[in-house]
Amino acid sequence: MQALGLAVGIAGLGGASDAFAADLSGVYCARGGDDILIVDDRGSRLGFELSSWQGGMHHCGTGRLTAARQGNGYTVSDGACTLRLGSDGTDMVLGAAPFEACKRQYCGARAALSTLRLPLASRRALPLPFDSISMMETPLCR
């Protein structure tokens, strides 16, 4: 099993409040486009969708979700999994907890999701309105 095992912790992100002064809308890419995060900043709410292709072409993906502003980030509980999205001034950080519940809900057999970091510098403008973007049909990071 390959896990994206960086330390979880949106609540502890330094400088996050400054990062949220700007519009976060866009497409964020990491690992050559294997990790993609689409963000639609709506102020107190944030629409997003995640796709993460991991070793052996195993996948984690969320579908479209809407998170509410909470402290220095945004949070959504979807079933037994809670996703937290924020910025540490360098990266967009998506944390998923508890690990097993999020793995079962969003990932294939040999993929896992705990924390995903995507550089703020990778941000590209949304190519279409958020609700019109198809993760499978719209070229986003390549």
C-alpha positions as CSV (number, residue, x, y, z in Angstrom):
1,M,0.0,0.0,0.0
2,Q,1.3,3.4,-0.9
3,A,0.1,6.2,1.4
4,L,0.5,9.9,0.9
5,G,1.9,10.1,4.5
6,L,2.8,13.7,5.2
7,A,1.8,15.1,8.6
8,V,-1.9,16.0,8.8
9,G,-2.8,19.3,10.3
10,I,-4.7,22.1,8.7
11,A,-5.4,23.6,12.1
12,G,-1.7,24.1,12.7
13,L,-0.8,25.7,9.4
14,G,1.3,28.8,9.9
15,G,0.3,31.9,8.0
16,A,-2.9,30.3,6.7
17,S,-5.1,33.3,7.4
18,D,-2.9,35.5,5.1
19,A,-3.2,32.9,2.4
20,F,-7.0,33.1,2.5
21,A,-7.1,36.8,1.8
22,A,-6.7,35.9,-1.9
23,D,-9.1,34.0,-4.1
24,L,-8.0,30.3,-4.1
25,S,-9.9,29.3,-7.2
26,G,-7.9,27.4,-9.7
27,V,-6.4,24.0,-10.6
28,Y,-3.5,22.9,-8.5
29,C,-1.1,20.2,-9.7
30,A,1.6,18.0,-8.1
31,R,3.8,15.0,-9.1
32,G,3.6,15.8,-12.8
33,G,-0.2,15.9,-12.9
34,D,-0.7,12.7,-10.9
35,D,-2.3,14.8,-8.1
36,I,-4.9,17.4,-9.2
37,L,-7.1,19.6,-7.0
38,I,-9.7,21.8,-8.6
39,V,-10.9,24.6,-6.3
40,D,-13.8,27.0,-6.6
41,D,-13.5,29.7,-3.9
42,R,-16.9,31.0,-2.9
43,G,-15.8,33.0,0.1
44,S,-17.2,31.3,3.1
45,R,-17.5,28.0,1.1
46,L,-15.1,26.2,-1.1
47,G,-16.0,23.8,-3.9
48,F,-13.3,21.2,-4.7
49,E,-12.6,17.9,-6.4
50,L,-9.5,15.8,-6.0
51,S,-7.8,13.1,-8.1
52,S,-4.6,11.3,-7.0
53,W,-3.0,8.6,-9.1
54,Q,-0.6,6.6,-7.0
55,G,1.9,3.8,-7.5
56,G,0.7,1.0,-9.8
57,M,-2.0,3.3,-11.1
58,H,-4.1,3.0,-8.0
59,H,-6.4,6.0,-7.4
60,C,-8.0,8.2,-4.8
61,G,-10.7,10.7,-5.8
62,T,-13.4,12.7,-4.1
63,G,-16.0,13.8,-6.7
64,R,-17.3,17.4,-6.1
65,L,-17.6,18.5,-2.5
66,T,-18.3,21.8,-0.8
67,A,-16.4,22.7,2.4
68,A,-17.4,25.4,4.8
69,R,-14.9,27.9,6.2
70,Q,-13.7,26.8,9.7
71,G,-10.9,28.7,11.3
72,N,-7.9,29.1,9.0
73,G,-9.3,26.5,6.5
74,Y,-12.3,24.8,5.1
75,T,-13.8,21.5,6.3
76,V,-16.4,19.0,5.0
77,S,-17.5,15.8,6.6
78,D,-18.6,13.2,4.0
79,G,-19.7,10.0,5.6
80,A,-17.2,8.9,8.2
81,C,-14.4,10.9,6.5
82,T,-13.5,14.6,7.3
83,L,-11.5,16.6,4.7
84,R,-9.7,19.8,5.6
85,L,-8.4,22.1,3.0
86,G,-6.1,25.0,3.7
87,S,-2.8,26.7,2.7
88,D,0.4,27.0,4.6
89,G,1.6,29.9,2.4
90,T,3.6,27.5,0.1
91,D,1.2,24.6,-0.6
92,M,-2.5,23.9,-0.7
93,V,-2.9,21.1,1.9
94,L,-5.7,18.6,1.9
95,G,-5.9,16.5,5.0
96,A,-8.2,13.4,5.4
97,A,-9.1,11.8,8.7
98,P,-9.6,9.2,10.1
99,F,-7.2,7.4,7.8
100,E,-9.1,4.1,7.4
101,A,-12.5,5.7,6.8
102,C,-11.1,8.1,4.2
103,K,-9.2,5.3,2.5
104,R,-12.3,3.1,2.2
105,Q,-14.5,6.0,1.0
106,Y,-12.2,7.6,-1.6
107,C,-9.4,5.1,-2.6
108,G,-8.9,1.9,-4.5
109,A,-7.3,-1.1,-2.8
110,R,-3.7,0.0,-3.0
111,A,-4.1,3.7,-2.7
112,A,-4.5,5.8,0.4
113,L,-5.1,9.4,1.4
114,S,-4.0,11.1,4.6
115,T,-2.5,14.4,3.5
116,L,-1.9,15.8,0.0
117,R,0.3,18.9,-0.7
118,L,0.0,20.8,-4.0
119,P,2.3,23.8,-4.6
120,L,0.5,27.2,-4.7
121,A,2.9,28.1,-7.5
122,S,1.3,25.3,-9.6
123,R,-2.1,27.0,-9.7
124,R,-3.7,27.5,-13.1
125,A,-6.9,29.4,-13.9
126,L,-10.0,27.2,-14.1
127,P,-10.4,26.4,-17.8
128,L,-14.2,26.3,-17.5
129,P,-16.8,27.1,-14.8
130,F,-16.2,24.7,-11.9
131,D,-19.4,22.7,-12.5
132,S,-18.5,22.2,-16.2
133,I,-15.0,20.7,-15.6
134,S,-14.7,17.0,-16.1
135,M,-11.6,15.6,-14.3
136,M,-11.5,12.8,-17.0
137,E,-12.2,14.9,-20.1
138,T,-10.6,18.3,-19.4
139,P,-6.8,18.5,-19.7
140,L,-5.8,20.1,-16.4
141,C,-2.1,19.6,-15.5
142,R,-0.4,18.0,-18.5
